[in-house]
Every structure is written in C-alpha cells, then in structure tokens.
C-alpha cells in the first residue's frame, strides 16, 4: 500500500481545516489544543510542506492545504458512511430471511413489498439456497422450508399447507397433459404420477423430456414452450401475478409437504424485526386461508 499518514493526524487536520481554529477542532475531537497542534505539525513534516499559514490573529489554509482538506474530508466521510451502513444501528436491526430459491422468488419476494410498506424502517436481506439440508448461517433471522417438518436439530412450525397444479404456456389453448412433454423437478420426480393418480388419469409410459433443479427453472422451460410442469399453486399464482406468460392447466390437488418456519433449538429469541415479520406473515396467511 502507498504511504498513508497517521489517521489521527488526518482527523485533526480535517477538523482544523473546517474550523480554521485549533482550539475549536480540539473541542470537537475531545483532544487538547496542544495535541491537535502536534498532529498538524507532524502531518506537515510527514508531507514535507505546510498546510496552514499561521498569522498572529488568523489561521488560513495554504493552497496545497485547501486541496488536501477537500480530499481528506471526502475520504473520512466515505469511511463514516460505509461504517454506518455496514455496522451501524440500522444494520443491527436488519431482517435476514432465508428460503429455497423458488420459495424466495415466487412467494417471499412477491409478498415483501406489502411488509415493507408497513415497516419501511426495517431493511431486509434475502438469502436463497437450493437444498434444504444446507446449513443456515448464524445471522439468519427467519428461515422458511418446504417439507414434512421433521428436520433434526430444529423446531418446526407449520405456516401453511400447499396444493399442486399443472401449468402450461398462457397461449396454449388446450394442453394435452397426458400426451404432451412433461417437465420434472429434481427431488419431486413423483409429482406428475401423484397428479395423474389424483385426477384419475392414466400415467403416461414415457420419461420426462426435461428435468430442472428448481421451480424457477421449470417455469422458464414452460414459458419457452418445452412442456408442462407441476408446481405449487402458491408459486403459480404469484408468477402469473408478476406477469409470467403461463396459466394453470388443471385442478389443484393436495400436496404432501408444507411450508415451515424453522429455528434451531438453541437459537436466541427472535429479534424485533423478525417478530414483526412473522406476525405480518401469519396474518397474511390467515387472510389467504379465509378467502
């Protein structure tokens, strides 16, 4: 790294340059006037030229001092801004939510503006993952998982049950689900079999044309005309509301898994932002159930 003067000298210089008074700068910094004066002399010696013109009753900046004061002030301001944004009170009150990428994309992110409208003072950080067995970071406030609620080492609270629907492109007039190309989602390869059984349709005797590791990718395949997919009704409705050119292509059936709020059994009590978010989410889900 290039030579950098002592940061304490720079702070004293910036304050003195702003006030044009060593005593006032010392009071602002909680130092003695002698200490500020020593910092300025040390900085001038380090730089090899004077920064102040010292007269009997007046202190002024030299031409290099004026230019340097602007640079130092901007640098200290940038440091203060970064420190406050990353480590200040607002960062400590931020809400971190973790969920699978499909849950995040087609549920949490879709609903989040309504929460932020009620609580604009709470910054929110969204963290996505693909597989439920990946460990949650320690700084996650809220984690939502899709499954059976039987994960080891965590307490699971069921938030909502789910239903499964087939989807096709919006412009497909009469999708032939049994004979058309099917898209499977990895980890849920039996969804089509369950759907055909529940709707009294014979299971087609052919492999899936495409497989995807997330609902996000599966819906992109549907939109591209690659075939039909079965997804959670909640995800399909939110995707359609967001403008995705898809439509529900058949009746909904119950899905064996639910969305759960999970917390480590040894976790600290939820933060205030987490409590506010969970109260809002439960109210939202209660309203959906009543509709």
MIZA-766647 format. One record per residue (C-alpha): residue number from 0; residue in one letter; x, y, z. Coordinates in steps of 0.02 Angstrom, whole numbers, plus 50000, padded with zeros to 5 digits. Layout:
BEGIN
+-----+--------+-------+-------+-------+
: num : residu :    px :    py :    pz :
+-----+--------+-------+-------+-------+
: NUM :      A :     X :     Y :     Z :
...
+-----+--------+-------+-------+-------+
end
This chain:
BEGIN
+-----+--------+-------+-------+-------+
: num : residu :    px :    py :    pz :
+-----+--------+-------+-------+-------+
:   0 :      X : 50000 : 50000 : 50000 :
:   1 :      X : 50061 : 50176 : 49961 :
:   2 :      X : 50115 : 50288 : 50105 :
:   3 :      X : 49968 : 50344 : 50213 :
:   4 :      X : 49988 : 50473 : 50352 :
:   5 :      X : 49931 : 50433 : 50529 :
:   6 :      X : 49739 : 50432 : 50528 :
:   7 :      X : 49736 : 50530 : 50692 :
:   8 :      X : 49836 : 50669 : 50609 :
:   9 :      X : 49712 : 50671 : 50464 :
:  10 :      X : 49562 : 50686 : 50579 :
:  11 :      X : 49643 : 50832 : 50671 :
:  12 :      X : 49688 : 50914 : 50506 :
:  13 :      X : 49512 : 50896 : 50435 :
:  14 :      X : 49432 : 50972 : 50591 :
:  15 :      X : 49559 : 51113 : 50600 :
:  16 :      X : 49538 : 51150 : 50414 :
:  17 :      X : 49350 : 51157 : 50434 :
:  18 :      X : 49352 : 51272 : 50586 :
:  19 :      X : 49515 : 51365 : 50548 :
:  20 :      X : 49544 : 51356 : 50734 :
:  21 :      X : 49648 : 51227 : 50828 :
:  22 :      X : 49555 : 51255 : 50993 :
:  23 :      X : 49382 : 51227 : 50916 :
:  24 :      X : 49446 : 51073 : 50823 :
:  25 :      X : 49517 : 51004 : 50986 :
:  26 :      X : 49349 : 51027 : 51074 :
:  27 :      X : 49258 : 50935 : 50934 :
:  28 :      X : 49381 : 50790 : 50939 :
:  29 :      X : 49394 : 50779 : 51128 :
:  30 :      X : 49579 : 50822 : 51124 :
:  31 :      X : 49686 : 50961 : 51193 :
:  32 :      X : 49737 : 51107 : 51084 :
:  33 :      X : 49918 : 51053 : 51108 :
:  34 :      X : 49879 : 50878 : 51040 :
:  35 :      X : 49793 : 50948 : 50884 :
:  36 :      X : 49937 : 51068 : 50853 :
:  37 :      X : 50061 : 50924 : 50871 :
:  38 :      X : 49959 : 50818 : 50749 :
:  39 :      X : 49960 : 50958 : 50620 :
:  40 :      X : 50148 : 50989 : 50637 :
:  41 :      X : 50181 : 50801 : 50623 :
:  42 :      X : 50072 : 50791 : 50466 :
:  43 :      X : 50159 : 50940 : 50386 :
:  44 :      X : 50328 : 50864 : 50424 :
:  45 :      X : 50272 : 50698 : 50351 :
:  46 :      X : 50208 : 50782 : 50191 :
:  47 :      X : 50357 : 50899 : 50177 :
:  48 :      X : 50261 : 51062 : 50163 :
:  49 :      X : 50148 : 51175 : 50268 :
:  50 :      X : 49960 : 51155 : 50261 :
:  51 :      X : 49917 : 51311 : 50363 :
:  52 :      X : 49976 : 51490 : 50355 :
:  53 :      X : 49993 : 51544 : 50537 :
:  54 :      X : 49971 : 51730 : 50572 :
:  55 :      X : 49961 : 51814 : 50741 :
:  56 :      X : 49771 : 51827 : 50740 :
:  57 :      X : 49720 : 51722 : 50592 :
:  58 :      X : 49739 : 51543 : 50531 :
:  59 :      X : 49716 : 51502 : 50348 :
:  60 :      X : 49750 : 51357 : 50231 :
:  61 :      X : 49889 : 51360 : 50105 :
:  62 :      X : 49844 : 51317 : 49926 :
:  63 :      X : 49901 : 51135 : 49947 :
:  64 :      X : 49811 : 51133 : 50115 :
:  65 :      X : 49647 : 51183 : 50033 :
:  66 :      X : 49658 : 51045 : 49903 :
:  67 :      X : 49711 : 50916 : 50032 :
:  68 :      X : 49571 : 50964 : 50152 :
:  69 :      X : 49440 : 50925 : 50020 :
:  70 :      X : 49517 : 50755 : 49984 :
:  71 :      X : 49536 : 50708 : 50168 :
:  72 :      X : 49359 : 50766 : 50209 :
:  73 :      X : 49286 : 50662 : 50068 :
:  74 :      X : 49386 : 50509 : 50120 :
:  75 :      X : 49335 : 50521 : 50302 :
:  76 :      X : 49154 : 50547 : 50251 :
:  77 :      X : 49159 : 50391 : 50141 :
:  78 :      X : 49231 : 50290 : 50285 :
:  79 :      X : 49096 : 50353 : 50404 :
:  80 :      X : 48958 : 50316 : 50278 :
:  81 :      X : 49020 : 50139 : 50247 :
:  82 :      X : 49043 : 50106 : 50433 :
:  83 :      X : 48867 : 50164 : 50475 :
:  84 :      X : 48785 : 50068 : 50333 :
:  85 :      X : 48877 : 49905 : 50370 :
:  86 :      X : 48893 : 49909 : 50559 :
:  87 :      X : 48780 : 50047 : 50623 :
:  88 :      X : 48612 : 50033 : 50714 :
:  89 :      X : 48517 : 50008 : 50551 :
:  90 :      X : 48621 : 49855 : 50505 :
:  91 :      X : 48591 : 49779 : 50676 :
:  92 :      X : 48403 : 49798 : 50651 :
:  93 :      X : 48405 : 49724 : 50476 :
:  94 :      X : 48298 : 49570 : 50444 :
:  95 :      X : 48380 : 49421 : 50358 :
:  96 :      X : 48262 : 49293 : 50280 :
:  97 :      X : 48323 : 49127 : 50210 :
:  98 :      X : 48223 : 49010 : 50097 :
:  99 :      X : 48240 : 48898 : 49946 :
: 100 :      X : 48262 : 48998 : 49787 :
: 101 :      X : 48088 : 48952 : 49721 :
: 102 :      X : 48005 : 48996 : 49886 :
: 103 :      X : 48101 : 49159 : 49887 :
: 104 :      X : 48061 : 49203 : 49707 :
: 105 :      X : 47879 : 49154 : 49697 :
: 106 :      X : 47822 : 49188 : 49874 :
: 107 :      X : 47931 : 49291 : 49991 :
: 108 :      X : 47995 : 49417 : 49864 :
: 109 :      X : 47822 : 49431 : 49786 :
: 110 :      X : 47743 : 49472 : 49955 :
: 111 :      X : 47884 : 49576 : 50029 :
: 112 :      X : 47832 : 49748 : 49963 :
: 113 :      X : 47674 : 49738 : 50069 :
: 114 :      X : 47778 : 49706 : 50226 :
: 115 :      X : 47899 : 49846 : 50183 :
: 116 :      X : 47754 : 49966 : 50157 :
: 117 :      X : 47701 : 49932 : 50337 :
: 118 :      X : 47878 : 49934 : 50408 :
: 119 :      X : 47986 : 50047 : 50298 :
: 120 :      X : 48110 : 50066 : 50441 :
: 121 :      X : 48165 : 49883 : 50430 :
: 122 :      X : 48293 : 49842 : 50294 :
: 123 :      X : 48276 : 49664 : 50229 :
: 124 :      X : 48410 : 49546 : 50164 :
: 125 :      X : 48354 : 49392 : 50064 :
: 126 :      X : 48465 : 49237 : 50061 :
: 127 :      X : 48422 : 49093 : 49943 :
: 128 :      X : 48477 : 48912 : 49933 :
: 129 :      X : 48428 : 48759 : 49830 :
: 130 :      X : 48432 : 48612 : 49950 :
: 131 :      X : 48351 : 48609 : 50122 :
: 132 :      X : 48493 : 48513 : 50202 :
: 133 :      X : 48617 : 48655 : 50179 :
: 134 :      X : 48655 : 48734 : 50348 :
: 135 :      X : 48583 : 48904 : 50388 :
: 136 :      X : 48706 : 49044 : 50432 :
: 137 :      X : 48703 : 49103 : 50611 :
: 138 :      X : 48644 : 49278 : 50562 :
: 139 :      X : 48480 : 49219 : 50483 :
: 140 :      X : 48328 : 49289 : 50575 :
: 141 :      X : 48191 : 49192 : 50484 :
: 142 :      X : 48208 : 49028 : 50388 :
: 143 :      X : 48064 : 48952 : 50291 :
: 144 :      X : 48073 : 48775 : 50223 :
: 145 :      X : 47961 : 48664 : 50118 :
: 146 :      X : 47950 : 48487 : 50183 :
: 147 :      X : 47872 : 48372 : 50314 :
: 148 :      X : 47934 : 48467 : 50468 :
: 149 :      X : 48047 : 48327 : 50527 :
: 150 :      X : 48220 : 48406 : 50512 :
: 151 :      X : 48339 : 48357 : 50654 :
: 152 :      X : 48401 : 48489 : 50775 :
: 153 :      X : 48268 : 48619 : 50734 :
: 154 :      X : 48095 : 48667 : 50795 :
: 155 :      X : 47971 : 48674 : 50651 :
: 156 :      X : 47810 : 48774 : 50649 :
: 157 :      X : 47694 : 48740 : 50503 :
: 158 :      X : 47649 : 48902 : 50417 :
: 159 :      X : 47537 : 48840 : 50277 :
: 160 :      X : 47485 : 48686 : 50179 :
: 161 :      X : 47510 : 48683 : 49991 :
: 162 :      X : 47424 : 48621 : 49835 :
: 163 :      X : 47495 : 48561 : 49669 :
: 164 :      X : 47440 : 48621 : 49497 :
: 165 :      X : 47496 : 48589 : 49318 :
: 166 :      X : 47549 : 48741 : 49217 :
: 167 :      X : 47569 : 48774 : 49032 :
: 168 :      X : 47607 : 48924 : 48923 :
: 169 :      X : 47473 : 49057 : 48927 :
: 170 :      X : 47443 : 49041 : 48740 :
: 171 :      X : 47416 : 48852 : 48743 :
: 172 :      X : 47228 : 48835 : 48708 :
: 173 :      X : 47200 : 48655 : 48762 :
: 174 :      X : 47354 : 48575 : 48840 :
: 175 :      X : 47361 : 48385 : 48824 :
: 176 :      X : 47447 : 48346 : 48989 :
: 177 :      X : 47449 : 48158 : 48968 :
: 178 :      X : 47522 : 48158 : 48793 :
: 179 :      X : 47622 : 48319 : 48798 :
: 180 :      X : 47804 : 48339 : 48852 :
: 181 :      X : 47823 : 48335 : 49041 :
: 182 :      X : 47949 : 48429 : 49147 :
: 183 :      X : 48009 : 48353 : 49311 :
: 184 :      X : 48083 : 48448 : 49459 :
: 185 :      X : 48227 : 48355 : 49541 :
: 186 :      X : 48178 : 48290 : 49712 :
: 187 :      X : 47995 : 48292 : 49659 :
: 188 :      X : 48000 : 48170 : 49514 :
: 189 :      X : 47842 : 48084 : 49575 :
: 190 :      X : 47735 : 48241 : 49568 :
: 191 :      X : 47666 : 48200 : 49395 :
: 192 :      X : 47623 : 48022 : 49447 :
: 193 :      X : 47534 : 48088 : 49602 :
: 194 :      X : 47442 : 48217 : 49499 :
: 195 :      X : 47381 : 48093 : 49367 :
: 196 :      X : 47327 : 47971 : 49502 :
: 197 :      X : 47231 : 48105 : 49599 :
: 198 :      X : 47142 : 48164 : 49442 :
: 199 :      X : 47101 : 47988 : 49380 :
: 200 :      X : 47214 : 47996 : 49229 :
: 201 :      X : 47322 : 47852 : 49169 :
: 202 :      X : 47507 : 47882 : 49196 :
: 203 :      X : 47595 : 47903 : 49028 :
: 204 :      X : 47726 : 47771 : 48994 :
: 205 :      X : 47869 : 47884 : 48942 :
: 206 :      X : 48012 : 47976 : 49027 :
: 207 :      X : 48010 : 48162 : 49060 :
: 208 :      X : 48079 : 48267 : 48919 :
: 209 :      X : 48166 : 48389 : 49037 :
: 210 :      X : 48217 : 48395 : 49220 :
: 211 :      X : 48258 : 48551 : 49320 :
: 212 :      X : 48329 : 48575 : 49495 :
: 213 :      X : 48211 : 48718 : 49542 :
: 214 :      X : 48035 : 48778 : 49508 :
: 215 :      X : 48112 : 48939 : 49441 :
: 216 :      X : 48199 : 48842 : 49302 :
: 217 :      X : 48049 : 48729 : 49271 :
: 218 :      X : 47937 : 48881 : 49243 :
: 219 :      X : 48065 : 48955 : 49124 :
: 220 :      X : 48056 : 48793 : 49024 :
: 221 :      X : 47866 : 48804 : 49022 :
: 222 :      X : 47873 : 48984 : 48961 :
: 223 :      X : 47995 : 48932 : 48824 :
: 224 :      X : 47872 : 48801 : 48762 :
: 225 :      X : 47972 : 48650 : 48821 :
: 226 :      X : 47823 : 48565 : 48904 :
: 227 :      X : 47712 : 48560 : 49058 :
: 228 :      X : 47763 : 48563 : 49241 :
: 229 :      X : 47679 : 48534 : 49408 :
: 230 :      X : 47716 : 48669 : 49536 :
: 231 :      X : 47643 : 48735 : 49697 :
: 232 :      X : 47484 : 48831 : 49666 :
: 233 :      X : 47550 : 48974 : 49775 :
: 234 :      X : 47703 : 48989 : 49662 :
: 235 :      X : 47600 : 48980 : 49502 :
: 236 :      X : 47476 : 49114 : 49559 :
: 237 :      X : 47616 : 49233 : 49611 :
: 238 :      X : 47713 : 49202 : 49449 :
: 239 :      X : 47556 : 49241 : 49348 :
: 240 :      X : 47526 : 49398 : 49453 :
: 241 :      X : 47704 : 49452 : 49414 :
: 242 :      X : 47668 : 49438 : 49229 :
: 243 :      X : 47738 : 49266 : 49188 :
: 244 :      X : 47657 : 49204 : 49024 :
: 245 :      X : 47590 : 49043 : 49100 :
: 246 :      X : 47422 : 48981 : 49159 :
: 247 :      X : 47355 : 48845 : 49272 :
: 248 :      X : 47309 : 48697 : 49162 :
: 249 :      X : 47207 : 48588 : 49278 :
: 250 :      X : 47129 : 48569 : 49450 :
: 251 :      X : 47234 : 48583 : 49608 :
: 252 :      X : 47270 : 48431 : 49716 :
: 253 :      X : 47335 : 48425 : 49896 :
: 254 :      X : 47525 : 48422 : 49913 :
: 255 :      X : 47605 : 48312 : 50045 :
: 256 :      X : 47729 : 48444 : 50102 :
: 257 :      X : 47702 : 48612 : 50188 :
: 258 :      X : 47799 : 48770 : 50219 :
: 259 :      X : 47875 : 48780 : 50393 :
: 260 :      X : 47959 : 48912 : 50497 :
: 261 :      X : 48112 : 48829 : 50571 :
: 262 :      X : 48227 : 48882 : 50713 :
: 263 :      X : 48374 : 48797 : 50794 :
: 264 :      X : 48326 : 48726 : 50963 :
: 265 :      X : 48470 : 48827 : 51038 :
: 266 :      X : 48432 : 48990 : 50947 :
: 267 :      X : 48407 : 49153 : 51040 :
: 268 :      X : 48232 : 49230 : 51043 :
: 269 :      X : 48181 : 49312 : 50878 :
: 270 :      X : 48237 : 49491 : 50851 :
: 271 :      X : 48107 : 49630 : 50849 :
: 272 :      X : 48111 : 49641 : 50657 :
: 273 :      X : 48089 : 49452 : 50647 :
: 274 :      X : 47940 : 49458 : 50766 :
: 275 :      X : 47859 : 49595 : 50663 :
: 276 :      X : 47886 : 49500 : 50501 :
: 277 :      X : 47818 : 49336 : 50570 :
: 278 :      X : 47664 : 49422 : 50642 :
: 279 :      X : 47634 : 49503 : 50473 :
: 280 :      X : 47661 : 49338 : 50380 :
: 281 :      X : 47542 : 49241 : 50493 :
: 282 :      X : 47408 : 49375 : 50469 :
: 283 :      X : 47435 : 49367 : 50282 :
: 284 :      X : 47419 : 49178 : 50278 :
: 285 :      X : 47263 : 49185 : 50388 :
: 286 :      X : 47185 : 49305 : 50264 :
: 287 :      X : 47230 : 49190 : 50118 :
: 288 :      X : 47151 : 49042 : 50207 :
: 289 :      X : 46990 : 49140 : 50236 :
: 290 :      X : 46974 : 49186 : 50052 :
+-----+--------+-------+-------+-------+
end
